[in-house]
Amino acid sequence: MDSVPIETTAPLASEILQITSPETTLTLTTKSSIRIPKDAIRTSLKASTVDSVFAAIFSLGTSGILLSNFLVELDASPVVFGMLSSIPMLVNLIQPLGAYISELTTSRFRYSMWIFGTARLLWLILFIGVILFNWGSVNSQQLEVLTLSILLITNLLAGLGSASWLSWLAMIVPRRLRGRYFGLRNSAASLTNLISVPLAGLVVSHWYGGTIQGYGVVLIASIFFGILSLVCQYFKVDVNPRSQNEVVQFPHHHEVDDLSESILPPKINPPQTTSVSSIWKNSNFLIFLLYFGLWMLAVNISAPFFNLYMLDTLKLDVTWVTLYGSLQAGANLLMLILWGKLADKIGNRRILISIGILVALTPLLWLGIGVNSLGIWLWLPLLHILLGGTSAAIDLCNNNMQLGIAAVKNQSIYFAIASAVAGFSGALGTTIGSFIAQFSQYGGLLGVFALSTALRLVALIPLLFVQEPGK
């Protein structure tokens, strides 16, 4: 990577803020106008998009339907499925600690490499466990425990790095392009899922050594692409967290290129705080936290059990389930760019409210699905297409709302607090759902779906009072 020049009008040594890249040092000044070349931003955005593609392949073997099917093959109970979904959310409680640690470092890039590199390599232990299972050295219960242990440790590490990574990306992506860029980035990941999920499903279900051995093949391939996704981060402009927190004001915003605006505080943003404790005085942020926490609680009461419903209750082959997942990814892909452009035009809050009502009613649609030709060939495909299109809007707009509401100073701590609240409430929702699903006298899976719908509608109420900056 070549040296990236930055124009300054008053390069006083005492005012310089450094933004470091793996090969390049970028400097900012607090009282000068700055201009970062568009090529530096474009390179970072392209690298981040490729990163999302490889990360999507990594997630094939380490989450989602294939990991769920792996546990089904091991005869795991609904409680284990609940843990499978609750662990990644519950460990988000560690995100504030991760954000605090990351703010003491001098490089988002190096911090990300240590955290996520270690987390992804640890999945090799599960791959070894699959090999030992096929050799008869470990039993299914031991492999279940190993799977959940690896899931816990790797997600704890990811929890330490997620807020820093999001803050890094927030500084790179221009504010006025966020909807379009994240729509494009997520579309690339959805296209990857559209192609790779059914292929991986075929590998697992038709592998000559059995489905568990087939999962091991997919897992080792996923780990390889997970490492490649981290390599892509080398080409992103790095940020010094200490310098980012010293950025208080840039008076000459009109002189900054659109593509370099993301390095600066947005033109319309919540008041910049001077201490972490004053984050809790930001009423708009607290209302958003209330909505976000309630929404994650309601969604995760039912979300982890849709795959279990198809694999266990409906007894569908994993090939069918991965095919439905591809339809969902395809709908997600087609709608993301549309939602991104619409969010830039009318705002994220309006989309979250209107589409949120539709998403709230979606669990009820599972109640009438049976194991027959109409259900398999029509209702399940249509339901997954609906899920893909609506989840694209919810995920994108929730992310954009966080980026808009969080102040630039101590930004990663805002993200960490939001993730911790969402993680705790999501894990609580999964625990409630798994308890209800375990006991038929409480309604079983159908009771889970009905309760989730009611709570989703309640969760949308606080969103009516959230003020979206710039809208």
HELIX and SHEET records of a PDB file:
HELIX    1   1 ALA A   13  GLU A   15  5                                   3    
HELIX    2   2 LYS A   38  THR A   62  1                                  25    
HELIX    3   3 GLY A   64  GLU A   73  1                                  10    
HELIX    4   4 PRO A   78  LEU A   90  1                                  13    
HELIX    5   5 VAL A   91  ILE A   94  5                                   4    
HELIX    6   6 GLN A   95  GLU A  103  1                                   9    
HELIX    7   7 ARG A  108  LEU A  121  1                                  14    
HELIX    8   8 TRP A  123  ASN A  134  1                                  12    
HELIX    9   9 SER A  140  ILE A  172  1                                  33    
HELIX   10  10 ARG A  175  LEU A  177  5                                   3    
HELIX   11  11 ARG A  178  HIS A  206  1                                  29    
HELIX   12  12 THR A  211  CYS A  232  1                                  22    
HELIX   13  13 GLN A  233  PHE A  235  5                                   3    
HELIX   14  14 PRO A  241  GLU A  246  1                                   6    
HELIX   15  15 HIS A  253  GLU A  255  5                                   3    
HELIX   16  16 ASP A  258  ILE A  263  5                                   6    
HELIX   17  17 VAL A  276  LYS A  281  5                                   6    
HELIX   18  18 SER A  283  SER A  302  1                                  20    
HELIX   19  19 ALA A  303  PHE A  305  5                                   3    
HELIX   20  20 PHE A  306  LEU A  308  1                                   3    
HELIX   21  21 TYR A  309  THR A  313  3                                   5    
HELIX   22  22 VAL A  318  ILE A  346  1                                  29    
HELIX   23  23 ASN A  348  LEU A  361  1                                  14    
HELIX   24  24 THR A  362  TRP A  366  5                                   5    
HELIX   25  25 SER A  373  LEU A  374  1                                   2    
HELIX   26  26 GLY A  375  TRP A  379  3                                   5    
HELIX   27  27 LEU A  380  ILE A  405  1                                  26    
HELIX   28  28 GLN A  411  GLN A  438  1                                  28    
HELIX   29  29 SER A  440  TYR A  442  5                                   3    
HELIX   30  30 GLY A  444  ALA A  459  1                                  16    
HELIX   31  31 PRO A  462  PHE A  465  5                                   4    
SHEET    1   A 2 ILE A  16  THR A  20  0                                        
SHEET    2   A 2 THR A  25  THR A  29 -1                                        
END                                                                             
